[in-house]
Structure formats: C-alpha cells, structure tokens
Amino acid sequence: MNYILAILLPPLSIALTGRIFLAIVTFIIWIPALIFSGGLTHPMFILLAWLIIFQSRESRGH
C-alpha cells in the first residue's frame, strides 16, 4: 500500500517509513520542483520513495 502512496505523495510515504527528517526535506524540495518543472521531476521523487520503502523493509527482515 505504501508503494501506491509513493506514486501520489512521495513525502508522505517516506514519513510513514519512519524517516521524518528526510520526508520534511523531500517535501520542501518536492513542491517547488512540481511547480517549476510542471511535474517532470515527480518520477524522481517516486523512485526515491520506492528505494526508501524497499530499504526499510529489507532492514526489518534482518
């Protein structure tokens, strides 16, 4: 479910993995990037969120 949320709101899905500071920094960068690029940078933030979600799931498994 968190992967679907990462498509719509990457900073929120990062925050749900427990990385609050990274979520705040991502949100601060994400909003101007969406406005000035017209959404062209959104896939970059989706990939970032997916990598962080994957990393948090891997660390829970060990």
N, CA, C and O atoms as a Tripos MOL2 file, in Angstrom:
@<TRIPOS>MOLECULE
protein
  248   247    62     0     0
PROTEIN
NO_CHARGES

@<TRIPOS>ATOM
      1 N           0.8200   -1.1990    0.0000 N.3       1 MET1
      2 CA          0.0000    0.0000    0.0000 C.3       1 MET1
      3 C           0.8610    1.2590    0.0000 C.2       1 MET1
      4 O           0.5040    2.2780   -0.5910 O.2       1 MET1
      5 N           1.9950    1.1630    0.6720 N.am      2 ASN2
      6 CA          2.8740    2.3230    0.7480 C.3       2 ASN2
      7 C           3.4770    2.6510   -0.6180 C.2       2 ASN2
      8 O           3.7930    3.8080   -0.8920 O.2       2 ASN2
      9 N           3.6410    1.6290   -1.4830 N.am      3 TYR3
     10 CA          4.1660    1.8830   -2.8240 C.3       3 TYR3
     11 C           3.1720    2.6870   -3.6620 C.2       3 TYR3
     12 O           3.5750    3.5300   -4.4630 O.2       3 TYR3
     13 N           1.8890    2.4330   -3.4820 N.am      4 ILE4
     14 CA          0.8660    3.2010   -4.2060 C.3       4 ILE4
     15 C           0.8350    4.6350   -3.6950 C.2       4 ILE4
     16 O           0.6890    5.5730   -4.4780 O.2       4 ILE4
     17 N           0.9720    4.8060   -2.3970 N.am      5 LEU5
     18 CA          1.0210    6.1480   -1.8200 C.3       5 LEU5
     19 C           2.2500    6.9100   -2.3140 C.2       5 LEU5
     20 O           2.2100    8.1310   -2.4590 O.2       5 LEU5
     21 N           3.3410    6.1860   -2.5720 N.am      6 ALA6
     22 CA          4.5600    6.8280   -3.0730 C.3       6 ALA6
     23 C           4.3510    7.4240   -4.4570 C.2       6 ALA6
     24 O           5.0190    8.3930   -4.8210 O.2       6 ALA6
     25 N           3.4430    6.8640   -5.2230 N.am      7 ILE7
     26 CA          3.1600    7.4200   -6.5450 C.3       7 ILE7
     27 C           2.4430    8.7590   -6.4220 C.2       7 ILE7
     28 O           2.7090    9.6810   -7.1930 O.2       7 ILE7
     29 N           1.5450    8.8680   -5.4650 N.am      8 LEU8
     30 CA          0.7470   10.0870   -5.3250 C.3       8 LEU8
     31 C           1.4330   11.1490   -4.4610 C.2       8 LEU8
     32 O           1.5120   12.3140   -4.8510 O.2       8 LEU8
     33 N           1.9240   10.7470   -3.2950 N.am      9 LEU9
     34 CA          2.5310   11.6790   -2.3440 C.3       9 LEU9
     35 C           3.8320   11.0920   -1.7890 C.2       9 LEU9
     36 O           3.8360   10.5170   -0.7010 O.2       9 LEU9
     37 N           4.9270   11.2340   -2.5250 N.am     10 PRO10
     38 CA          6.1870   10.6400   -2.0720 C.3      10 PRO10
     39 C           6.6480   11.0830   -0.6810 C.2      10 PRO10
     40 O           7.1160   10.2380    0.0820 O.2      10 PRO10
     41 N           6.5390   12.3690   -0.3100 N.am     11 PRO11
     42 CA          6.9900   12.7410    1.0400 C.3      11 PRO11
     43 C           6.1930   12.0610    2.1560 C.2      11 PRO11
     44 O           6.7570   11.7230    3.1970 O.2      11 PRO11
     45 N           4.9130   11.8620    1.9550 N.am     12 LEU12
     46 CA          4.1000   11.2030    2.9730 C.3      12 LEU12
     47 C           4.4830    9.7320    3.1200 C.2      12 LEU12
     48 O           4.5360    9.2100    4.2330 O.2      12 LEU12
     49 N           4.7470    9.0760    2.0140 N.am     13 SER13
     50 CA          5.1390    7.6670    2.1130 C.3      13 SER13
     51 C           6.5130    7.5230    2.7540 C.2      13 SER13
     52 O           6.7680    6.5350    3.4430 O.2      13 SER13
     53 N           7.4000    8.4910    2.5400 N.am     14 ILE14
     54 CA          8.7070    8.4720    3.2130 C.3      14 ILE14
     55 C           8.5110    8.6660    4.7120 C.2      14 ILE14
     56 O           9.1820    8.0190    5.5160 O.2      14 ILE14
     57 N           7.6000    9.5480    5.0880 N.am     15 ALA15
     58 CA          7.3300    9.7770    6.5090 C.3      15 ALA15
     59 C           6.7520    8.5280    7.1670 C.2      15 ALA15
     60 O           7.0400    8.2600    8.3330 O.2      15 ALA15
     61 N           5.9500    7.7660    6.4480 N.am     16 LEU16
     62 CA          5.3540    6.5500    7.0150 C.3      16 LEU16
     63 C           6.3810    5.4420    7.2170 C.2      16 LEU16
     64 O           6.1250    4.4990    7.9660 O.2      16 LEU16
     65 N           7.5330    5.5350    6.5660 N.am     17 THR17
     66 CA          8.5870    4.5490    6.8090 C.3      17 THR17
     67 C           9.3880    4.8800    8.0560 C.2      17 THR17
     68 O          10.2090    4.0740    8.4940 O.2      17 THR17
     69 N           9.1610    6.0630    8.6380 N.am     18 GLY18
     70 CA          9.8360    6.4380    9.8760 C.3      18 GLY18
     71 C          10.9580    7.4300    9.6950 C.2      18 GLY18
     72 O          11.6540    7.7530   10.6590 O.2      18 GLY18
     73 N          11.1510    7.9170    8.5040 N.am     19 ARG19
     74 CA         12.2110    8.8920    8.2520 C.3      19 ARG19
     75 C          11.5870   10.2870    8.1210 C.2      19 ARG19
     76 O          11.3940   10.8020    7.0190 O.2      19 ARG19
     77 N          11.2870   10.8670    9.2540 N.am     20 ILE20
     78 CA         10.5670   12.1470    9.2990 C.3      20 ILE20
     79 C          11.4080   13.2850    8.7380 C.2      20 ILE20
     80 O          10.9140   14.0900    7.9480 O.2      20 ILE20
     81 N          12.6810   13.3600    9.1430 N.am     21 PHE21
     82 CA         13.5320   14.4540    8.6700 C.3      21 PHE21
     83 C          13.6940   14.4010    7.1470 C.2      21 PHE21
     84 O          13.6140   15.4320    6.4790 O.2      21 PHE21
     85 N          13.9150   13.2230    6.6080 N.am     22 LEU22
     86 CA         14.0450   13.0700    5.1590 C.3      22 LEU22
     87 C          12.7360   13.4190    4.4550 C.2      22 LEU22
     88 O          12.7520   13.9770    3.3580 O.2      22 LEU22
     89 N          11.6160   13.0970    5.0710 N.am     23 ALA23
     90 CA         10.3120   13.4390    4.4900 C.3      23 ALA23
     91 C          10.1080   14.9510    4.4390 C.2      23 ALA23
     92 O           9.5690   15.4720    3.4630 O.2      23 ALA23
     93 N          10.5350   15.6530    5.4790 N.am     24 ILE24
     94 CA         10.3970   17.1120    5.5020 C.3      24 ILE24
     95 C          11.2780   17.7520    4.4380 C.2      24 ILE24
     96 O          10.8420   18.6580    3.7270 O.2      24 ILE24
     97 N          12.5110   17.2840    4.3310 N.am     25 VAL25
     98 CA         13.4330   17.8200    3.3150 C.3      25 VAL25
     99 C          12.9080   17.5230    1.9160 C.2      25 VAL25
    100 O          12.9630   18.3780    1.0320 O.2      25 VAL25
    101 N          12.4030   16.3180    1.7180 N.am     26 THR26
    102 CA         11.8410   15.9510    0.4190 C.3      26 THR26
    103 C          10.6340   16.8100    0.0870 C.2      26 THR26
    104 O          10.4700   17.2250   -1.0600 O.2      26 THR26
    105 N           9.7890   17.0840    1.0670 N.am     27 PHE27
    106 CA          8.6140   17.9180    0.8230 C.3      27 PHE27
    107 C           9.0140   19.3380    0.4330 C.2      27 PHE27
    108 O           8.4160   19.9400   -0.4590 O.2      27 PHE27
    109 N          10.0330   19.8650    1.1100 N.am     28 ILE28
    110 CA         10.4940   21.2220    0.8160 C.3      28 ILE28
    111 C          11.0400   21.3200   -0.6040 C.2      28 ILE28
    112 O          10.8860   22.3510   -1.2600 O.2      28 ILE28
    113 N          11.6740   20.2550   -1.0780 N.am     29 ILE29
    114 CA         12.2130   20.2580   -2.4430 C.3      29 ILE29
    115 C          11.1410   19.8740   -3.4580 C.2      29 ILE29
    116 O          11.1530   20.3670   -4.5860 O.2      29 ILE29
    117 N          10.2130   18.9970   -3.0690 N.am     30 TRP30
    118 CA          9.2110   18.4420   -3.9790 C.3      30 TRP30
    119 C           8.2220   19.4970   -4.4900 C.2      30 TRP30
    120 O           7.9080   19.5220   -5.6800 O.2      30 TRP30
    121 N           7.7350   20.3610   -3.6060 N.am     31 ILE31
    122 CA          6.7300   21.3630   -4.0080 C.3      31 ILE31
    123 C           7.2700   22.3260   -5.0730 C.2      31 ILE31
    124 O           6.6340   22.4770   -6.1160 O.2      31 ILE31
    125 N           8.4210   22.9840   -4.8520 N.am     32 PRO32
    126 CA          8.9260   23.8630   -5.9190 C.3      32 PRO32
    127 C           9.2860   23.1060   -7.1970 C.2      32 PRO32
    128 O           9.1330   23.6360   -8.2970 O.2      32 PRO32
    129 N           9.7610   21.8720   -7.0530 N.am     33 ALA33
    130 CA         10.1030   21.0830   -8.2390 C.3      33 ALA33
    131 C           8.8580   20.7960   -9.0740 C.2      33 ALA33
    132 O           8.9110   20.8300  -10.3030 O.2      33 ALA33
    133 N           7.7450   20.5160   -8.4120 N.am     34 LEU34
    134 CA          6.4940   20.2900   -9.1450 C.3      34 LEU34
    135 C           6.0120   21.5570   -9.8400 C.2      34 LEU34
    136 O           5.5360   21.5130  -10.9750 O.2      34 LEU34
    137 N           6.1390   22.6690   -9.1570 N.am     35 ILE35
    138 CA          5.6450   23.9320   -9.7120 C.3      35 ILE35
    139 C           6.4930   24.3870  -10.8940 C.2      35 ILE35
    140 O           5.9590   24.7340  -11.9470 O.2      35 ILE35
    141 N           7.8090   24.3860  -10.7220 N.am     36 PHE36
    142 CA          8.6840   24.9480  -11.7530 C.3      36 PHE36
    143 C           8.9310   24.0110  -12.9230 C.2      36 PHE36
    144 O           9.1700   24.4770  -14.0370 O.2      36 PHE36
    145 N           8.8790   22.6990  -12.7020 N.am     37 SER37
    146 CA          9.1400   21.7790  -13.8080 C.3      37 SER37
    147 C           7.8540   21.2670  -14.4460 C.2      37 SER37
    148 O           7.8980   20.5910  -15.4740 O.2      37 SER37
    149 N           6.7450   21.5730  -13.8640 N.am     38 GLY38
    150 CA          5.4780   21.1150  -14.4190 C.3      38 GLY38
    151 C           5.2370   19.6320  -14.1990 C.2      38 GLY38
    152 O           4.4730   19.0150  -14.9410 O.2      38 GLY38
    153 N           5.8660   19.0580  -13.2050 N.am     39 GLY39
    154 CA          5.6640   17.6490  -12.8980 C.3      39 GLY39
    155 C           6.6930   16.7200  -13.5100 C.2      39 GLY39
    156 O           6.6030   15.5050  -13.3390 O.2      39 GLY39
    157 N           7.6710   17.2670  -14.2240 N.am     40 LEU40
    158 CA          8.6750   16.4200  -14.8650 C.3      40 LEU40
    159 C           9.6190   15.7600  -13.8640 C.2      40 LEU40
    160 O          10.2210   14.7310  -14.1740 O.2      40 LEU40
    161 N           9.7580   16.3280  -12.6790 N.am     41 THR41
    162 CA         10.6500   15.7500  -11.6700 C.3      41 THR41
    163 C           9.9320   14.7860  -10.7300 C.2      41 THR41
    164 O          10.5670   14.1640   -9.8780 O.2      41 THR41
    165 N           8.6320   14.6590  -10.8750 N.am     42 HIS42
    166 CA          7.8700   13.7930   -9.9880 C.3      42 HIS42
    167 C           8.3470   12.3330  -10.0240 C.2      42 HIS42
    168 O           8.4230   11.7110   -8.9640 O.2      42 HIS42
    169 N           8.6680   11.7610  -11.1810 N.am     43 PRO43
    170 CA          9.1730   10.3710  -11.1790 C.3      43 PRO43
    171 C          10.4490   10.1800  -10.3600 C.2      43 PRO43
    172 O          10.6710    9.1050   -9.8030 O.2      43 PRO43
    173 N          11.2790   11.2020  -10.2830 N.am     44 MET44
    174 CA         12.4850   11.1060   -9.4690 C.3      44 MET44
    175 C          12.1250   10.9280   -7.9930 C.2      44 MET44
    176 O          12.7640   10.1420   -7.2930 O.2      44 MET44
    177 N          11.1300   11.6360   -7.5250 N.am     45 PHE45
    178 CA         10.7160   11.5240   -6.1360 C.3      45 PHE45
    179 C          10.0000   10.1980   -5.8740 C.2      45 PHE45
    180 O          10.0870    9.6550   -4.7720 O.2      45 PHE45
    181 N           9.3020    9.6810   -6.8700 N.am     46 ILE46
    182 CA          8.6790    8.3730   -6.7360 C.3      46 ILE46
    183 C           9.7550    7.3060   -6.5620 C.2      46 ILE46
    184 O           9.6370    6.4400   -5.6950 O.2      46 ILE46
    185 N          10.7990    7.3640   -7.3790 N.am     47 LEU47
    186 CA         11.8960    6.4070   -7.2560 C.3      47 LEU47
    187 C          12.5920    6.5180   -5.9040 C.2      47 LEU47
    188 O          12.9510    5.5060   -5.3020 O.2      47 LEU47
    189 N          12.7810    7.7320   -5.4330 N.am     48 LEU48
    190 CA         13.3900    7.9260   -4.1200 C.3      48 LEU48
    191 C          12.5400    7.2790   -3.0270 C.2      48 LEU48
    192 O          13.0640    6.5930   -2.1500 O.2      48 LEU48
    193 N          11.2340    7.5000   -3.0850 N.am     49 ALA49
    194 CA         10.3430    6.9220   -2.0780 C.3      49 ALA49
    195 C          10.3470    5.3990   -2.1580 C.2      49 ALA49
    196 O          10.3630    4.7300   -1.1250 O.2      49 ALA49
    197 N          10.3320    4.8420   -3.3680 N.am     50 TRP50
    198 CA         10.3570    3.3850   -3.5160 C.3      50 TRP50
    199 C          11.6440    2.7920   -2.9670 C.2      50 TRP50
    200 O          11.6190    1.7430   -2.3230 O.2      50 TRP50
    201 N          12.7620    3.4510   -3.2160 N.am     51 LEU51
    202 CA         14.0330    2.9530   -2.6840 C.3      51 LEU51
    203 C          14.0570    2.9860   -1.1560 C.2      51 LEU51
    204 O          14.5700    2.0620   -0.5230 O.2      51 LEU51
    205 N          13.5140    4.0290   -0.5720 N.am     52 ILE52
    206 CA         13.4980    4.1370    0.8850 C.3      52 ILE52
    207 C          12.5450    3.1050    1.4900 C.2      52 ILE52
    208 O          12.8500    2.5170    2.5270 O.2      52 ILE52
    209 N          11.4010    2.8830    0.8560 N.am     53 ILE53
    210 CA         10.4700    1.8640    1.3370 C.3      53 ILE53
    211 C          11.1200    0.4870    1.2510 C.2      53 ILE53
    212 O          11.0370   -0.3030    2.1920 O.2      53 ILE53
    213 N          11.7600    0.2040    0.1320 N.am     54 PHE54
    214 CA         12.4220   -1.0950   -0.0420 C.3      54 PHE54
    215 C          13.5230   -1.2790    0.9980 C.2      54 PHE54
    216 O          13.6630   -2.3560    1.5780 O.2      54 PHE54
    217 N          14.3020   -0.2260    1.2300 N.am     55 GLN55
    218 CA         15.3880   -0.2980    2.1970 C.3      55 GLN55
    219 C          14.8510   -0.5390    3.6140 C.2      55 GLN55
    220 O          15.4340   -1.3130    4.3740 O.2      55 GLN55
    221 N          13.7620    0.1130    3.9650 N.am     56 SER56
    222 CA         13.2080   -0.0790    5.3090 C.3      56 SER56
    223 C          12.6370   -1.4850    5.4790 C.2      56 SER56
    224 O          12.7270   -2.0540    6.5670 O.2      56 SER56
    225 N          12.0620   -2.0450    4.4410 N.am     57 ARG57
    226 CA         11.5490   -3.4200    4.5170 C.3      57 ARG57
    227 C          12.6880   -4.4310    4.6190 C.2      57 ARG57
    228 O          12.5740   -5.4330    5.3240 O.2      57 ARG57
    229 N          13.7870   -4.1630    3.9120 N.am     58 GLU58
    230 CA         14.9400   -5.0520    3.9830 C.3      58 GLU58
    231 C          15.5800   -5.0250    5.3700 C.2      58 GLU58
    232 O          15.9960   -6.0610    5.8890 O.2      58 GLU58
    233 N          15.6570   -3.8430    5.9630 N.am     59 SER59
    234 CA         16.2780   -3.7410    7.2840 C.3      59 SER59
    235 C          15.4120   -4.3820    8.3600 C.2      59 SER59
    236 O          15.9420   -4.8640    9.3600 O.2      59 SER59
    237 N          14.0850   -4.4000    8.1810 N.am     60 ARG60
    238 CA         13.2030   -5.0800    9.1250 C.3      60 ARG60
    239 C          13.3350   -6.5910    9.0250 C.2      60 ARG60
    240 O          13.1130   -7.3040   10.0040 O.2      60 ARG60
    241 N          13.6960   -7.0790    7.8440 N.am     61 GLY61
    242 CA         13.8110   -8.5150    7.6480 C.3      61 GLY61
    243 C          15.0420   -9.1150    8.3150 C.2      61 GLY61
    244 O          15.0650  -10.3120    8.6010 O.2      61 GLY61
    245 N          16.0440   -8.3200    8.5610 N.am     62 HIS62
    246 CA         17.2880   -8.8440    9.1460 C.3      62 HIS62
    247 C          17.3270   -8.6900   10.6230 C.2      62 HIS62
    248 O          18.3060   -9.0830   11.2580 O.2      62 HIS62
@<TRIPOS>BOND
     1     1     2 1
     2     2     3 1
     3     3     4 2
     4     3     5 am
     5     5     6 1
     6     6     7 1
     7     7     8 2
     8     7     9 am
     9     9    10 1
    10    10    11 1
    11    11    12 2
    12    11    13 am
    13    13    14 1
    14    14    15 1
    15    15    16 2
    16    15    17 am
    17    17    18 1
    18    18    19 1
    19    19    20 2
    20    19    21 am
    21    21    22 1
    22    22    23 1
    23    23    24 2
    24    23    25 am
    25    25    26 1
    26    26    27 1
    27    27    28 2
    28    27    29 am
    29    29    30 1
    30    30    31 1
    31    31    32 2
    32    31    33 am
    33    33    34 1
    34    34    35 1
    35    35    36 2
    36    35    37 am
    37    37    38 1
    38    38    39 1
    39    39    40 2
    40    39    41 am
    41    41    42 1
    42    42    43 1
    43    43    44 2
    44    43    45 am
    45    45    46 1
    46    46    47 1
    47    47    48 2
    48    47    49 am
    49    49    50 1
    50    50    51 1
    51    51    52 2
    52    51    53 am
    53    53    54 1
    54    54    55 1
    55    55    56 2
    56    55    57 am
    57    57    58 1
    58    58    59 1
    59    59    60 2
    60    59    61 am
    61    61    62 1
    62    62    63 1
    63    63    64 2
    64    63    65 am
    65    65    66 1
    66    66    67 1
    67    67    68 2
    68    67    69 am
    69    69    70 1
    70    70    71 1
    71    71    72 2
    72    71    73 am
    73    73    74 1
    74    74    75 1
    75    75    76 2
    76    75    77 am
    77    77    78 1
    78    78    79 1
    79    79    80 2
    80    79    81 am
    81    81    82 1
    82    82    83 1
    83    83    84 2
    84    83    85 am
    85    85    86 1
    86    86    87 1
    87    87    88 2
    88    87    89 am
    89    89    90 1
    90    90    91 1
    91    91    92 2
    92    91    93 am
    93    93    94 1
    94    94    95 1
    95    95    96 2
    96    95    97 am
    97    97    98 1
    98    98    99 1
    99    99   100 2
   100    99   101 am
   101   101   102 1
   102   102   103 1
   103   103   104 2
   104   103   105 am
   105   105   106 1
   106   106   107 1
   107   107   108 2
   108   107   109 am
   109   109   110 1
   110   110   111 1
   111   111   112 2
   112   111   113 am
   113   113   114 1
   114   114   115 1
   115   115   116 2
   116   115   117 am
   117   117   118 1
   118   118   119 1
   119   119   120 2
   120   119   121 am
   121   121   122 1
   122   122   123 1
   123   123   124 2
   124   123   125 am
   125   125   126 1
   126   126   127 1
   127   127   128 2
   128   127   129 am
   129   129   130 1
   130   130   131 1
   131   131   132 2
   132   131   133 am
   133   133   134 1
   134   134   135 1
   135   135   136 2
   136   135   137 am
   137   137   138 1
   138   138   139 1
   139   139   140 2
   140   139   141 am
   141   141   142 1
   142   142   143 1
   143   143   144 2
   144   143   145 am
   145   145   146 1
   146   146   147 1
   147   147   148 2
   148   147   149 am
   149   149   150 1
   150   150   151 1
   151   151   152 2
   152   151   153 am
   153   153   154 1
   154   154   155 1
   155   155   156 2
   156   155   157 am
   157   157   158 1
   158   158   159 1
   159   159   160 2
   160   159   161 am
   161   161   162 1
   162   162   163 1
   163   163   164 2
   164   163   165 am
   165   165   166 1
   166   166   167 1
   167   167   168 2
   168   167   169 am
   169   169   170 1
   170   170   171 1
   171   171   172 2
   172   171   173 am
   173   173   174 1
   174   174   175 1
   175   175   176 2
   176   175   177 am
   177   177   178 1
   178   178   179 1
   179   179   180 2
   180   179   181 am
   181   181   182 1
   182   182   183 1
   183   183   184 2
   184   183   185 am
   185   185   186 1
   186   186   187 1
   187   187   188 2
   188   187   189 am
   189   189   190 1
   190   190   191 1
   191   191   192 2
   192   191   193 am
   193   193   194 1
   194   194   195 1
   195   195   196 2
   196   195   197 am
   197   197   198 1
   198   198   199 1
   199   199   200 2
   200   199   201 am
   201   201   202 1
   202   202   203 1
   203   203   204 2
   204   203   205 am
   205   205   206 1
   206   206   207 1
   207   207   208 2
   208   207   209 am
   209   209   210 1
   210   210   211 1
   211   211   212 2
   212   211   213 am
   213   213   214 1
   214   214   215 1
   215   215   216 2
   216   215   217 am
   217   217   218 1
   218   218   219 1
   219   219   220 2
   220   219   221 am
   221   221   222 1
   222   222   223 1
   223   223   224 2
   224   223   225 am
   225   225   226 1
   226   226   227 1
   227   227   228 2
   228   227   229 am
   229   229   230 1
   230   230   231 1
   231   231   232 2
   232   231   233 am
   233   233   234 1
   234   234   235 1
   235   235   236 2
   236   235   237 am
   237   237   238 1
   238   238   239 1
   239   239   240 2
   240   239   241 am
   241   241   242 1
   242   242   243 1
   243   243   244 2
   244   243   245 am
   245   245   246 1
   246   246   247 1
   247   247   248 2
@<TRIPOS>SUBSTRUCTURE
     1 MET1         2 RESIDUE 1 A MET
     2 ASN2         6 RESIDUE 1 A ASN
     3 TYR3        10 RESIDUE 1 A TYR
     4 ILE4        14 RESIDUE 1 A ILE
     5 LEU5        18 RESIDUE 1 A LEU
     6 ALA6        22 RESIDUE 1 A ALA
     7 ILE7        26 RESIDUE 1 A ILE
     8 LEU8        30 RESIDUE 1 A LEU
     9 LEU9        34 RESIDUE 1 A LEU
    10 PRO10       38 RESIDUE 1 A PRO
    11 PRO11       42 RESIDUE 1 A PRO
    12 LEU12       46 RESIDUE 1 A LEU
    13 SER13       50 RESIDUE 1 A SER
    14 ILE14       54 RESIDUE 1 A ILE
    15 ALA15       58 RESIDUE 1 A ALA
    16 LEU16       62 RESIDUE 1 A LEU
    17 THR17       66 RESIDUE 1 A THR
    18 GLY18       70 RESIDUE 1 A GLY
    19 ARG19       74 RESIDUE 1 A ARG
    20 ILE20       78 RESIDUE 1 A ILE
    21 PHE21       82 RESIDUE 1 A PHE
    22 LEU22       86 RESIDUE 1 A LEU
    23 ALA23       90 RESIDUE 1 A ALA
    24 ILE24       94 RESIDUE 1 A ILE
    25 VAL25       98 RESIDUE 1 A VAL
    26 THR26      102 RESIDUE 1 A THR
    27 PHE27      106 RESIDUE 1 A PHE
    28 ILE28      110 RESIDUE 1 A ILE
    29 ILE29      114 RESIDUE 1 A ILE
    30 TRP30      118 RESIDUE 1 A TRP
    31 ILE31      122 RESIDUE 1 A ILE
    32 PRO32      126 RESIDUE 1 A PRO
    33 ALA33      130 RESIDUE 1 A ALA
    34 LEU34      134 RESIDUE 1 A LEU
    35 ILE35      138 RESIDUE 1 A ILE
    36 PHE36      142 RESIDUE 1 A PHE
    37 SER37      146 RESIDUE 1 A SER
    38 GLY38      150 RESIDUE 1 A GLY
    39 GLY39      154 RESIDUE 1 A GLY
    40 LEU40      158 RESIDUE 1 A LEU
    41 THR41      162 RESIDUE 1 A THR
    42 HIS42      166 RESIDUE 1 A HIS
    43 PRO43      170 RESIDUE 1 A PRO
    44 MET44      174 RESIDUE 1 A MET
    45 PHE45      178 RESIDUE 1 A PHE
    46 ILE46      182 RESIDUE 1 A ILE
    47 LEU47      186 RESIDUE 1 A LEU
    48 LEU48      190 RESIDUE 1 A LEU
    49 ALA49      194 RESIDUE 1 A ALA
    50 TRP50      198 RESIDUE 1 A TRP
    51 LEU51      202 RESIDUE 1 A LEU
    52 ILE52      206 RESIDUE 1 A ILE
    53 ILE53      210 RESIDUE 1 A ILE
    54 PHE54      214 RESIDUE 1 A PHE
    55 GLN55      218 RESIDUE 1 A GLN
    56 SER56      222 RESIDUE 1 A SER
    57 ARG57      226 RESIDUE 1 A ARG
    58 GLU58      230 RESIDUE 1 A GLU
    59 SER59      234 RESIDUE 1 A SER
    60 ARG60      238 RESIDUE 1 A ARG
    61 GLY61      242 RESIDUE 1 A GLY
    62 HIS62      246 RESIDUE 1 A HIS
